Amino acid sequence: MKKLIQGIHHFQANIFGSQRELFQRLADGQHPVALFITCSDSRIDPNLITQTEPGELFIVRNAGNLVPPHGSVVGGEEATIEFAIVGLGIKDIIVCGHSHCGALKGLLNLEKIRESLPAVYAWLNNAEATRRIMKEKYGELSSADLLNVAIQENVLVQLENLRTHPAVAAGLARGEVKLHGWVYKIETGEIFAFDPERGQFVPLSDTPPAPVPPLARLTNAQAI
């Protein structure tokens, strides 16, 4: 707590004053450029890796960057997604997984955490589609490669779940909403974006891949 309180004092004394106009504008309302759905993992900082300022990203965070399908869970994720599209007019939605994801490790060994982490076990059941894909399609992979591919497949599954949300479905039908799948590699700082044409996650360049279409799947999945 001492570190956090010292940080608050530093912010108030050394940062807020130099950006007073920004915070005054933010007090009048928010106009984020994207909805960013990512993991709760403390090593992930969406504003840091995208170099965005307060007010530019509307962020959803939870264990495993999951998006439960519409109607399966009435909770914060669904309400936040709906408000992002309808209330804020956001046009781009990014689902961003990351390397070394503990939630996905748990998903691949789900029965082992049933007793010790019952709430986590229940939450990860929302990623049953990812678990099933991994079991039936990638059973031959080593544990390290299995996790790497699971992280990628999970991003694509969550994009499909997003399409079941009425506000997202309507925005897609109007051609006003675009979906993007990213994976952040903690150890290198790289962002990999799903390229529908190649069926792979590729390093994000100045010209990003096209938005992710329905039923996108990895082709010849490989480590990133």
Secondary structure, 3 states (H helix, E strand, C coil): CHHHHHHHHHHHHHHCHHHHHHHHHHHCCCCCCEEEEEECCCCCCHHHHHCCCCCCEEEEEECCCCCCCCCCCCCHHHHHHHHHHHHCCCCEEEEEEECCCHHHHHHHCHHHHCCCCHHHHHHHHHHHHHHHHHHHHCCCCCHHHHHHHHHHHHHHHHHHHHCCCHHHHHHHHCCCCEEEEEEEECCCCEEEEEECCCCEEEECCCCCCCCCCCCCCCCCCCCC
